[in-house]
Amino acid sequence: MNEEELQKLVEQISLQSFGRPFLHLIKINRRMTTTGGRYHLDDHHLEFNAHFLTPDHYSNLVGIIKHELCHYHLHLLGLGYQHRDHDFKVLLKRVGGSRYAPDIGLRKTRKRHYLYVCQNCGLQYPRVRRLNTRRYRCGRCHGKLKLVKK
């Protein structure tokens, strides 16, 4: 799906679900990984994650479009458009938009490179970064920490 097709889809969903036209631009952002879409307050354009534009994620895409259109229409009407606002929650539920973007496997997981063990109580501390064992102690018993696995 390209930007023109996405623009038409957003305009169609806006008229069907909200009864109001979408009058601004759509952009596709290929760098998004954890976010489904984004509404920009300054120029009112919408950005969408390029990974959701495949046919197997179409149902997720419709929910994300409705979510971003809730931000769009509420902001232009001067109502509460943020996630915490009552107006946003009510409108999102009414149109059937998704509250969160589903995880489709794009999130980066950090591997634990270091394992520290307390010499007193045996509590393990898996860490991504190195730890200064002269400065830090066990949080439970204040025993010395020892690097076990690098």
Summary of the structure (lengths in Angstrom):
residues: 150
radius of gyration: 22.9
end to end distance: 45.2
largest distance: 66.2
contacts: 399
relative contact order: 0.12
helix: 35%
strand: 17%
